[in-house]
Amino acid sequence: MANNLVEVNIVKLKQKHYVRKGYWFDFSKKKMEQIIGLMKDDFYIIIYGDSNTSDDYYVIPYKIVSNYFREEALARERRNNQRWIGSIHKDHMFTVKAEPRLDISSYYGNRTFLDKALGK
């Protein structure tokens, strides 16, 4: 059974936010556009790791990282699958493609942001 608070609440979180598992991730352009159409820029990018660690997650307001999701930062692929590829490093630095790294340490395991994402 999962202990990670994001994984425990994943069904509810996915209704309004973009949730990905793992610290290497991809975000679909199509799905991002759907969420923006529904929520404007009032949603969270949620990335979680170990299922057995309750606070192994980041809940990042989209507004903080929105500049990383530009056309020029999309991965170049042979297929017609448009997505952004990025990672979070051990030092809590977020990056997409070759963009500058962003310190997101204040969003790691932050229950205040998780509660906001859950509508509490």
N, CA, C and O atoms as a GROMACS GRO file, in nm:
protein
  480
    1MET      N    1   0.084  -0.119   0.000
    1MET     CA    2   0.000   0.000   0.000
    1MET      C    3   0.088   0.125   0.000
    1MET      O    4   0.187   0.133   0.072
    2ALA      N    5   0.051   0.222  -0.081
    2ALA     CA    6   0.128   0.346  -0.094
    2ALA      C    7   0.114   0.433   0.031
    2ALA      O    8   0.007   0.444   0.090
    3ASN      N    9   0.225   0.494   0.069
    3ASN     CA   10   0.226   0.590   0.179
    3ASN      C   11   0.246   0.732   0.131
    3ASN      O   12   0.219   0.827   0.204
    4ASN      N   13   0.293   0.749   0.008
    4ASN     CA   14   0.319   0.882  -0.046
    4ASN      C   15   0.188   0.959  -0.053
    4ASN      O   16   0.091   0.911  -0.112
    5LEU      N   17   0.184   1.077   0.006
    5LEU     CA   18   0.060   1.153   0.015
    5LEU      C   19   0.003   1.193  -0.121
    5LEU      O   20  -0.118   1.206  -0.136
    6VAL      N   21   0.090   1.212  -0.220
    6VAL     CA   22   0.041   1.241  -0.354
    6VAL      C   23  -0.024   1.116  -0.413
    6VAL      O   24  -0.134   1.123  -0.468
    7GLU      N   25   0.043   1.004  -0.400
    7GLU     CA   26  -0.010   0.880  -0.456
    7GLU      C   27  -0.141   0.840  -0.388
    7GLU      O   28  -0.232   0.790  -0.454
    8VAL      N   29  -0.150   0.862  -0.258
    8VAL     CA   30  -0.273   0.832  -0.184
    8VAL      C   31  -0.390   0.917  -0.235
    8VAL      O   32  -0.504   0.871  -0.238
    9ASN      N   33  -0.361   1.040  -0.276
    9ASN     CA   34  -0.465   1.134  -0.321
    9ASN      C   35  -0.465   1.156  -0.472
    9ASN      O   36  -0.520   1.256  -0.520
   10ILE      N   37  -0.406   1.067  -0.548
   10ILE     CA   38  -0.381   1.091  -0.689
   10ILE      C   39  -0.508   1.112  -0.771
   10ILE      O   40  -0.507   1.194  -0.863
   11VAL      N   41  -0.613   1.041  -0.742
   11VAL     CA   42  -0.736   1.056  -0.822
   11VAL      C   43  -0.788   1.199  -0.812
   11VAL      O   44  -0.822   1.260  -0.913
   12LYS      N   45  -0.794   1.251  -0.691
   12LYS     CA   46  -0.842   1.388  -0.672
   12LYS      C   47  -0.744   1.489  -0.733
   12LYS      O   48  -0.787   1.585  -0.797
   13LEU      N   49  -0.616   1.469  -0.712
   13LEU     CA   50  -0.516   1.564  -0.763
   13LEU      C   51  -0.518   1.572  -0.915
   13LEU      O   52  -0.502   1.681  -0.971
   14LYS      N   53  -0.537   1.460  -0.983
   14LYS     CA   54  -0.536   1.459  -1.129
   14LYS      C   55  -0.656   1.529  -1.191
   14LYS      O   56  -0.656   1.557  -1.311
   15GLN      N   57  -0.757   1.558  -1.113
   15GLN     CA   58  -0.876   1.627  -1.165
   15GLN      C   59  -0.845   1.770  -1.206
   15GLN      O   60  -0.907   1.822  -1.299
   16LYS      N   61  -0.749   1.835  -1.140
   16LYS     CA   62  -0.721   1.976  -1.166
   16LYS      C   63  -0.574   2.009  -1.188
   16LYS      O   64  -0.541   2.121  -1.225
   17HIS      N   65  -0.486   1.914  -1.166
   17HIS     CA   66  -0.343   1.940  -1.169
   17HIS      C   67  -0.272   1.840  -1.260
   17HIS      O   68  -0.328   1.737  -1.296
   18TYR      N   69  -0.148   1.874  -1.296
   18TYR     CA   70  -0.068   1.784  -1.379
   18TYR      C   71   0.024   1.706  -1.286
   18TYR      O   72   0.114   1.763  -1.224
   19VAL      N   73   0.002   1.575  -1.276
   19VAL     CA   74   0.074   1.490  -1.183
   19VAL      C   75   0.162   1.391  -1.261
   19VAL      O   76   0.115   1.326  -1.354
   20ARG      N   77   0.288   1.382  -1.222
   20ARG     CA   78   0.382   1.288  -1.284
   20ARG      C   79   0.460   1.217  -1.174
   20ARG      O   80   0.487   1.274  -1.068
   21LYS      N   81   0.495   1.091  -1.199
   21LYS     CA   82   0.576   1.014  -1.104
   21LYS      C   83   0.719   1.008  -1.157
   21LYS      O   84   0.742   0.981  -1.275
   22GLY      N   85   0.813   1.033  -1.069
   22GLY     CA   86   0.954   1.021  -1.102
   22GLY      C   87   1.020   1.155  -1.124
   22GLY      O   88   0.957   1.251  -1.168
   23TYR      N   89   1.147   1.160  -1.095
   23TYR     CA   90   1.219   1.286  -1.103
   23TYR      C   91   1.285   1.310  -1.239
   23TYR      O   92   1.352   1.412  -1.258
   24TRP      N   93   1.266   1.220  -1.330
   24TRP     CA   94   1.283   1.245  -1.474
   24TRP      C   95   1.140   1.238  -1.524
   24TRP      O   96   1.070   1.142  -1.496
   25PHE      N   97   1.096   1.338  -1.598
   25PHE     CA   98   0.955   1.344  -1.634
   25PHE      C   99   0.935   1.400  -1.774
   25PHE      O  100   1.026   1.457  -1.834
   26ASP      N  101   0.815   1.382  -1.822
   26ASP     CA  102   0.773   1.448  -1.945
   26ASP      C  103   0.632   1.501  -1.925
   26ASP      O  104   0.552   1.443  -1.852
   27PHE      N  105   0.604   1.613  -1.991
   27PHE     CA  106   0.473   1.675  -1.984
   27PHE      C  107   0.421   1.689  -2.126
   27PHE      O  108   0.486   1.752  -2.211
   28SER      N  109   0.306   1.632  -2.153
   28SER     CA  110   0.246   1.639  -2.285
   28SER      C  111   0.190   1.779  -2.311
   28SER      O  112   0.123   1.837  -2.226
   29LYS      N  113   0.220   1.832  -2.429
   29LYS     CA  114   0.168   1.964  -2.467
   29LYS      C  115   0.016   1.962  -2.471
   29LYS      O  116  -0.049   2.056  -2.423
   30LYS      N  117  -0.041   1.856  -2.527
   30LYS     CA  118  -0.187   1.845  -2.538
   30LYS      C  119  -0.254   1.843  -2.401
   30LYS      O  120  -0.352   1.913  -2.378
   31LYS      N  121  -0.200   1.763  -2.310
   31LYS     CA  122  -0.258   1.756  -2.176
   31LYS      C  123  -0.240   1.889  -2.102
   31LYS      O  124  -0.330   1.933  -2.032
   32MET      N  125  -0.124   1.952  -2.118
   32MET     CA  126  -0.100   2.081  -2.055
   32MET      C  127  -0.202   2.184  -2.105
   32MET      O  128  -0.257   2.260  -2.026
   33GLU      N  129  -0.227   2.185  -2.235
   33GLU     CA  130  -0.326   2.277  -2.291
   33GLU      C  131  -0.466   2.250  -2.236
   33GLU      O  132  -0.542   2.343  -2.212
   34GLN      N  133  -0.500   2.124  -2.215
   34GLN     CA  134  -0.631   2.089  -2.158
   34GLN      C  135  -0.644   2.143  -2.016
   34GLN      O  136  -0.747   2.200  -1.980
   35ILE      N  137  -0.541   2.125  -1.936
   35ILE     CA  138  -0.545   2.173  -1.797
   35ILE      C  139  -0.550   2.326  -1.794
   35ILE      O  140  -0.624   2.383  -1.714
   36ILE      N  141  -0.472   2.392  -1.878
   36ILE     CA  142  -0.474   2.538  -1.884
   36ILE      C  143  -0.612   2.586  -1.928
   36ILE      O  144  -0.662   2.686  -1.878
   37GLY      N  145  -0.674   2.516  -2.023
   37GLY     CA  146  -0.809   2.551  -2.066
   37GLY      C  147  -0.910   2.541  -1.954
   37GLY      O  148  -1.005   2.620  -1.948
   38LEU      N  149  -0.891   2.446  -1.866
   38LEU     CA  150  -0.981   2.426  -1.753
   38LEU      C  151  -0.949   2.518  -1.635
   38LEU      O  152  -1.040   2.574  -1.574
   39MET      N  153  -0.821   2.533  -1.605
   39MET     CA  154  -0.779   2.600  -1.480
   39MET      C  155  -0.709   2.734  -1.501
   39MET      O  156  -0.673   2.800  -1.403
   40LYS      N  157  -0.688   2.777  -1.626
   40LYS     CA  158  -0.606   2.894  -1.659
   40LYS      C  159  -0.464   2.866  -1.607
   40LYS      O  160  -0.403   2.767  -1.646
   41ASP      N  161  -0.411   2.952  -1.521
   41ASP     CA  162  -0.278   2.922  -1.466
   41ASP      C  163  -0.286   2.892  -1.316
   41ASP      O  164  -0.185   2.901  -1.245
   42ASP      N  165  -0.406   2.858  -1.269
   42ASP     CA  166  -0.428   2.831  -1.128
   42ASP      C  167  -0.430   2.680  -1.100
   42ASP      O  168  -0.532   2.624  -1.060
   43PHE      N  169  -0.314   2.618  -1.122
   43PHE     CA  170  -0.301   2.475  -1.094
   43PHE      C  171  -0.157   2.446  -1.055
   43PHE      O  172  -0.071   2.534  -1.058
   44TYR      N  173  -0.132   2.322  -1.018
   44TYR     CA  174   0.000   2.282  -0.970
   44TYR      C  175   0.060   2.175  -1.061
   44TYR      O  176  -0.010   2.090  -1.116
   45ILE      N  177   0.191   2.183  -1.075
   45ILE     CA  178   0.271   2.076  -1.133
   45ILE      C  179   0.313   1.991  -1.014
   45ILE      O  180   0.382   2.040  -0.924
   46ILE      N  181   0.271   1.865  -1.012
   46ILE     CA  182   0.297   1.778  -0.898
   46ILE      C  183   0.382   1.661  -0.945
   46ILE      O  184   0.345   1.588  -1.037
   47ILE      N  185   0.496   1.645  -0.881
   47ILE     CA  186   0.590   1.540  -0.918
   47ILE      C  187   0.623   1.464  -0.790
   47ILE      O  188   0.664   1.524  -0.690
   48TYR      N  189   0.606   1.332  -0.794
   48TYR     CA  190   0.634   1.255  -0.673
   48TYR      C  191   0.726   1.138  -0.704
   48TYR      O  192   0.739   1.093  -0.818
   49GLY      N  193   0.790   1.090  -0.598
   49GLY     CA  194   0.889   0.984  -0.612
   49GLY      C  195   0.849   0.856  -0.543
   49GLY      O  196   0.755   0.790  -0.584
   50ASP      N  197   0.921   0.822  -0.438
   50ASP     CA  198   0.907   0.695  -0.369
   50ASP      C  199   0.767   0.676  -0.310
   50ASP      O  200   0.720   0.758  -0.231
   51SER      N  201   0.702   0.568  -0.348
   51SER     CA  202   0.568   0.537  -0.300
   51SER      C  203   0.563   0.512  -0.150
   51SER      O  204   0.459   0.531  -0.087
   52ASN      N  205   0.674   0.471  -0.092
   52ASN     CA  206   0.677   0.437   0.051
   52ASN      C  207   0.720   0.552   0.141
   52ASN      O  208   0.728   0.536   0.263
   53THR      N  209   0.748   0.668   0.082
   53THR     CA  210   0.790   0.784   0.160
   53THR      C  211   0.681   0.890   0.149
   53THR      O  212   0.655   0.942   0.041
   54SER      N  213   0.617   0.921   0.261
   54SER     CA  214   0.498   1.006   0.259
   54SER      C  215   0.521   1.145   0.199
   54SER      O  216   0.435   1.196   0.128
   55ASP      N  217   0.635   1.205   0.225
   55ASP     CA  218   0.658   1.343   0.181
   55ASP      C  219   0.759   1.355   0.066
   55ASP      O  220   0.825   1.458   0.053
   56ASP      N  221   0.772   1.252  -0.016
   56ASP     CA  222   0.865   1.256  -0.130
   56ASP      C  223   0.789   1.307  -0.253
   56ASP      O  224   0.751   1.231  -0.342
   57TYR      N  225   0.769   1.439  -0.256
   57TYR     CA  226   0.695   1.501  -0.366
   57TYR      C  227   0.725   1.650  -0.373
   57TYR      O  228   0.776   1.710  -0.278
   58TYR      N  229   0.691   1.707  -0.487
   58TYR     CA  230   0.695   1.852  -0.510
   58TYR      C  231   0.556   1.893  -0.557
   58TYR      O  232   0.499   1.828  -0.644
   59VAL      N  233   0.503   1.998  -0.500
   59VAL     CA  234   0.378   2.058  -0.546
   59VAL      C  235   0.414   2.203  -0.580
   59VAL      O  236   0.429   2.287  -0.492
   60ILE      N  237   0.426   2.230  -0.710
   60ILE     CA  238   0.479   2.356  -0.759
   60ILE      C  239   0.368   2.435  -0.830
   60ILE      O  240   0.309   2.383  -0.924
   61PRO      N  241   0.340   2.557  -0.788
   61PRO     CA  242   0.241   2.637  -0.861
   61PRO      C  243   0.286   2.653  -1.007
   61PRO      O  244   0.401   2.685  -1.034
   62TYR      N  245   0.194   2.630  -1.099
   62TYR     CA  246   0.227   2.640  -1.241
   62TYR      C  247   0.289   2.775  -1.274
   62TYR      O  248   0.380   2.783  -1.356
   63LYS      N  249   0.239   2.881  -1.211
   63LYS     CA  250   0.290   3.016  -1.239
   63LYS      C  251   0.442   3.025  -1.219
   63LYS      O  252   0.509   3.102  -1.287
   64ILE      N  253   0.495   2.946  -1.126
   64ILE     CA  254   0.638   2.949  -1.095
   64ILE      C  255   0.722   2.890  -1.209
   64ILE      O  256   0.834   2.934  -1.233
   65VAL      N  257   0.667   2.790  -1.278
   65VAL     CA  258   0.745   2.721  -1.382
   65VAL      C  259   0.687   2.738  -1.523
   65VAL      O  260   0.735   2.674  -1.617
   66SER      N  261   0.588   2.822  -1.539
   66SER     CA  262   0.520   2.835  -1.668
   66SER      C  263   0.614   2.872  -1.782
   66SER      O  264   0.593   2.831  -1.896
   67ASN      N  265   0.718   2.950  -1.753
   67ASN     CA  266   0.811   2.991  -1.859
   67ASN      C  267   0.893   2.875  -1.914
   67ASN      O  268   0.956   2.888  -2.019
   68TYR      N  269   0.894   2.760  -1.846
   68TYR     CA  270   0.964   2.642  -1.895
   68TYR      C  271   0.882   2.568  -2.002
   68TYR      O  272   0.936   2.485  -2.076
   69PHE      N  273   0.755   2.598  -2.011
   69PHE     CA  274   0.666   2.527  -2.102
   69PHE      C  275   0.634   2.612  -2.224
   69PHE      O  276   0.519   2.643  -2.253
   70ARG      N  277   0.740   2.650  -2.294
   70ARG     CA  278   0.729   2.728  -2.417
   70ARG      C  279   0.753   2.636  -2.537
   70ARG      O  280   0.810   2.528  -2.524
   71GLU      N  281   0.708   2.681  -2.653
   71GLU     CA  282   0.726   2.604  -2.776
   71GLU      C  283   0.871   2.565  -2.800
   71GLU      O  284   0.901   2.450  -2.832
   72GLU      N  285   0.962   2.660  -2.782
   72GLU     CA  286   1.103   2.633  -2.812
   72GLU      C  287   1.167   2.534  -2.715
   72GLU      O  288   1.276   2.483  -2.743
   73ALA      N  289   1.102   2.507  -2.602
   73ALA     CA  290   1.155   2.410  -2.507
   73ALA      C  291   1.100   2.269  -2.528
   73ALA      O  292   1.137   2.176  -2.457
   74LEU      N  293   1.010   2.253  -2.625
   74LEU     CA  294   0.957   2.120  -2.655
   74LEU      C  295   1.068   2.029  -2.706
   74LEU      O  296   1.160   2.074  -2.774
   75ALA      N  297   1.058   1.902  -2.671
   75ALA     CA  298   1.156   1.804  -2.720
   75ALA      C  299   1.132   1.781  -2.868
   75ALA      O  300   1.019   1.781  -2.916
   76ARG      N  301   1.239   1.761  -2.939
   76ARG     CA  302   1.229   1.731  -3.083
   76ARG      C  303   1.221   1.580  -3.098
   76ARG      O  304   1.311   1.507  -3.058
   77GLU      N  305   1.110   1.536  -3.155
   77GLU     CA  306   1.088   1.393  -3.171
   77GLU      C  307   1.044   1.362  -3.312
   77GLU      O  308   0.988   1.446  -3.382
   78ARG      N  309   1.071   1.243  -3.352
   78ARG     CA  310   1.029   1.200  -3.486
   78ARG      C  311   0.879   1.177  -3.491
   78ARG      O  312   0.814   1.205  -3.592
   79ARG      N  313   0.825   1.127  -3.383
   79ARG     CA  314   0.681   1.106  -3.377
   79ARG      C  315   0.613   1.242  -3.360
   79ARG      O  316   0.679   1.342  -3.334
   80ASN      N  317   0.484   1.244  -3.373
   80ASN     CA  318   0.409   1.368  -3.359
   80ASN      C  319   0.370   1.391  -3.213
   80ASN      O  320   0.268   1.454  -3.185
   81ASN      N  321   0.449   1.342  -3.122
   81ASN     CA  322   0.424   1.353  -2.979
   81ASN      C  323   0.497   1.475  -2.925
   81ASN      O  324   0.619   1.472  -2.909
   82GLN      N  325   0.424   1.582  -2.898
   82GLN     CA  326   0.488   1.703  -2.848
   82GLN      C  327   0.488   1.701  -2.696
   82GLN      O  328   0.384   1.690  -2.632
   83ARG      N  329   0.608   1.713  -2.639
   83ARG     CA  330   0.619   1.710  -2.494
   83ARG      C  331   0.745   1.783  -2.448
   83ARG      O  332   0.840   1.802  -2.524
   84TRP      N  333   0.740   1.822  -2.323
   84TRP     CA  334   0.856   1.881  -2.258
   84TRP      C  335   0.918   1.772  -2.172
   84TRP      O  336   0.848   1.698  -2.103
   85ILE      N  337   1.049   1.762  -2.177
   85ILE     CA  338   1.121   1.662  -2.099
   85ILE      C  339   1.210   1.736  -2.000
   85ILE      O  340   1.279   1.832  -2.036
   86GLY      N  341   1.208   1.692  -1.876
   86GLY     CA  342   1.289   1.758  -1.775
   86GLY      C  343   1.322   1.666  -1.660
   86GLY      O  344   1.297   1.546  -1.664
   87SER      N  345   1.380   1.725  -1.558
   87SER     CA  346   1.418   1.648  -1.440
   87SER      C  347   1.432   1.738  -1.319
   87SER      O  348   1.442   1.860  -1.328
   88ILE      N  349   1.432   1.672  -1.205
   88ILE     CA  350   1.463   1.738  -1.079
   88ILE      C  351   1.588   1.668  -1.026
   88ILE      O  352   1.590   1.546  -1.012
   89HIS      N  353   1.689   1.745  -0.998
   89HIS     CA  354   1.817   1.692  -0.953
   89HIS      C  355   1.817   1.677  -0.801
   89HIS      O  356   1.731   1.732  -0.732
   90LYS      N  357   1.912   1.604  -0.749
   90LYS     CA  358   1.921   1.580  -0.604
   90LYS      C  359   1.930   1.708  -0.523
   90LYS      O  360   1.894   1.710  -0.405
   91ASP      N  361   1.978   1.816  -0.584
   91ASP     CA  362   1.989   1.943  -0.514
   91ASP      C  363   1.861   2.027  -0.530
   91ASP      O  364   1.863   2.148  -0.509
   92HIS      N  365   1.750   1.962  -0.566
   92HIS     CA  366   1.619   2.026  -0.580
   92HIS      C  367   1.614   2.129  -0.693
   92HIS      O  368   1.540   2.227  -0.686
   93MET      N  369   1.692   2.106  -0.795
   93MET     CA  370   1.692   2.198  -0.909
   93MET      C  371   1.608   2.139  -1.021
   93MET      O  372   1.631   2.027  -1.065
   94PHE      N  373   1.510   2.217  -1.067
   94PHE     CA  374   1.416   2.180  -1.172
   94PHE      C  375   1.468   2.233  -1.305
   94PHE      O  376   1.515   2.346  -1.313
   95THR      N  377   1.458   2.150  -1.407
   95THR     CA  378   1.496   2.198  -1.539
   95THR      C  379   1.418   2.124  -1.647
   95THR      O  380   1.379   2.009  -1.631
   96VAL      N  381   1.395   2.194  -1.755
   96VAL     CA  382   1.333   2.138  -1.875
   96VAL      C  383   1.425   2.173  -1.991
   96VAL      O  384   1.461   2.289  -2.010
   97LYS      N  385   1.461   2.071  -2.068
   97LYS     CA  386   1.552   2.085  -2.181
   97LYS      C  387   1.679   2.156  -2.136
   97LYS      O  388   1.738   2.116  -2.034
   98ALA      N  389   1.724   2.257  -2.206
   98ALA     CA  390   1.849   2.324  -2.172
   98ALA      C  391   1.825   2.458  -2.101
   98ALA      O  392   1.911   2.545  -2.099
   99GLU      N  393   1.707   2.471  -2.044
   99GLU     CA  394   1.672   2.596  -1.975
   99GLU      C  395   1.751   2.608  -1.844
   99GLU      O  396   1.800   2.507  -1.791
  100PRO      N  397   1.764   2.728  -1.791
  100PRO     CA  398   1.832   2.746  -1.662
  100PRO      C  399   1.762   2.665  -1.552
  100PRO      O  400   1.641   2.645  -1.556
  101ARG      N  401   1.841   2.621  -1.457
  101ARG     CA  402   1.785   2.543  -1.346
  101ARG      C  403   1.715   2.635  -1.247
  101ARG      O  404   1.755   2.750  -1.228
  102LEU      N  405   1.610   2.583  -1.183
  102LEU     CA  406   1.531   2.660  -1.087
  102LEU      C  407   1.530   2.585  -0.954
  102LEU      O  408   1.497   2.467  -0.950
  103ASP      N  409   1.564   2.654  -0.847
  103ASP     CA  410   1.562   2.594  -0.713
  103ASP      C  411   1.417   2.581  -0.667
  103ASP      O  412   1.346   2.680  -0.651
  104ILE      N  413   1.373   2.456  -0.647
  104ILE     CA  414   1.235   2.432  -0.602
  104ILE      C  415   1.233   2.363  -0.466
  104ILE      O  416   1.136   2.296  -0.430
  105SER      N  417   1.340   2.380  -0.390
  105SER     CA  418   1.352   2.312  -0.261
  105SER      C  419   1.238   2.348  -0.166
  105SER      O  420   1.199   2.265  -0.084
  106SER      N  421   1.184   2.468  -0.175
  106SER     CA  422   1.076   2.509  -0.084
  106SER      C  423   0.944   2.436  -0.115
  106SER      O  424   0.851   2.443  -0.035
  107TYR      N  425   0.936   2.368  -0.229
  107TYR     CA  426   0.814   2.295  -0.266
  107TYR      C  427   0.824   2.146  -0.236
  107TYR      O  428   0.728   2.072  -0.256
  108TYR      N  429   0.939   2.103  -0.188
  108TYR     CA  430   0.959   1.961  -0.160
  108TYR      C  431   0.891   1.921  -0.029
  108TYR      O  432   0.921   1.977   0.077
  109GLY      N  433   0.799   1.825  -0.037
  109GLY     CA  434   0.731   1.774   0.082
  109GLY      C  435   0.651   1.880   0.155
  109GLY      O  436   0.624   1.864   0.274
  110ASN      N  437   0.614   1.986   0.087
  110ASN     CA  438   0.545   2.099   0.150
  110ASN      C  439   0.395   2.071   0.156
  110ASN      O  440   0.324   2.080   0.056
  111ARG      N  441   0.348   2.036   0.275
  111ARG     CA  442   0.206   1.998   0.291
  111ARG      C  443   0.111   2.115   0.273
  111ARG      O  444  -0.006   2.095   0.241
  112THR      N  445   0.159   2.237   0.291
  112THR     CA  446   0.074   2.353   0.268
  112THR      C  447   0.030   2.357   0.123
  112THR      O  448  -0.088   2.378   0.094
  113PHE      N  449   0.123   2.338   0.031
  113PHE     CA  450   0.089   2.338  -0.111
  113PHE      C  451   0.006   2.216  -0.148
  113PHE      O  452  -0.085   2.225  -0.230
  114LEU      N  453   0.036   2.102  -0.088
  114LEU     CA  454  -0.045   1.982  -0.115
  114LEU      C  455  -0.189   2.004  -0.068
  114LEU      O  456  -0.284   1.967  -0.138
  115ASP      N  457  -0.205   2.062   0.050
  115ASP     CA  458  -0.341   2.090   0.099
  115ASP      C  459  -0.415   2.186   0.006
  115ASP      O  460  -0.534   2.168  -0.019
  116LYS      N  461  -0.346   2.287  -0.044
  116LYS     CA  462  -0.409   2.380  -0.139
  116LYS      C  463  -0.451   2.307  -0.265
  116LYS      O  464  -0.560   2.330  -0.317
  117ALA      N  465  -0.365   2.219  -0.315
  117ALA     CA  466  -0.398   2.143  -0.436
  117ALA      C  467  -0.518   2.052  -0.412
  117ALA      O  468  -0.596   2.027  -0.504
  118LEU      N  469  -0.532   2.005  -0.290
  118LEU     CA  470  -0.645   1.918  -0.254
  118LEU      C  471  -0.771   1.998  -0.220
  118LEU      O  472  -0.876   1.939  -0.195
  119GLY      N  473  -0.761   2.130  -0.219
  119GLY     CA  474  -0.876   2.215  -0.190
  119GLY      C  475  -0.908   2.223  -0.041
  119GLY      O  476  -1.023   2.247  -0.004
  120LYS      N  477  -0.808   2.203   0.043
  120LYS     CA  478  -0.830   2.211   0.189
  120LYS      C  479  -0.808   2.350   0.240
  120LYS      O  480  -0.822   2.375   0.359
   0.00000   0.00000   0.00000
